[in-house]
Amino acid sequence: MSFKEIYDVPKNHQLTINLPQTFPSKKKVMVTVEEMSLSKKEKMKLMKHAAVDPLYVQDMKEVNSDFDSINNEGL
């Protein structure tokens, strides 16, 4: 069984996780904590920065050139 929940990080940085009653009680669980993705405003700011980042621009040029021959084949 899988269970996923999003929590706000409290000031004391401690979380208490309440599992659903249907969750098996005689099993082991693995808890993974991941930082949530950024807000839409923060994502847009990073995307604007990436558009002028030299390494990102070079990577995109390479990917586009890799697919140029496929794009020109037609269906």
C-alpha positions in Angstrom: 0.0 0.0 0.0 1.2 3.5 -0.7 0.4 6.7 1.1 1.3 10.2 0.0 0.6 13.4 1.9 1.9 17.0 1.7 2.8 18.8 4.9 3.9 22.3 5.7 7.2 22.4 7.6 6.6 23.8 11.1 9.0 26.1 12.8 10.3 23.3 15.0 11.0 21.2 11.9 9.2 18.2 13.3 6.4 16.3 11.6 4.0 13.7 12.9 2.6 11.4 10.3 -0.8 9.9 10.9 -1.4 6.9 8.6 -4.9 5.9 7.4 -6.6 3.3 9.5 -6.6 1.0 6.5 -2.8 1.0 6.4 -1.4 -2.4 7.5 0.0 -2.1 11.1 2.4 -5.0 11.1 4.4 -3.9 8.2 7.6 -1.8 7.8 7.5 1.5 6.0 10.1 3.6 4.3 9.7 7.4 4.8 11.2 9.6 2.1 11.2 13.4 2.6 11.4 15.6 -0.4 11.3 19.3 -0.7 8.2 20.4 -2.6 8.5 22.1 -5.9 8.6 25.8 -6.1 5.7 28.1 -6.6 4.6 29.0 -10.1 6.2 32.5 -9.7 9.5 31.0 -8.6 9.4 28.4 -11.4 8.9 31.2 -14.0 11.8 33.1 -12.6 14.1 30.1 -13.0 12.8 29.4 -16.5 13.6 33.0 -17.5 17.1 32.5 -16.1 17.5 29.2 -18.0 16.6 30.8 -21.3 19.8 32.9 -21.2 22.0 30.3 -19.4 24.8 29.4 -21.8 25.0 25.7 -20.8 21.2 25.3 -21.1 21.1 27.1 -24.5 24.0 24.9 -25.8 22.2 21.7 -24.6 19.0 22.8 -26.3 20.9 23.5 -29.6 22.4 20.0 -29.4 19.0 18.3 -28.8 17.4 20.3 -31.6 20.1 19.3 -34.0 19.8 15.7 -33.0 16.1 15.7 -34.0 16.5 17.9 -37.2 16.7 14.9 -39.5 13.6 13.3 -37.9 11.6 16.5 -38.1 12.3 16.9 -41.8 11.2 13.3 -42.7 7.5 13.9 -42.7 4.8 11.3 -41.9 
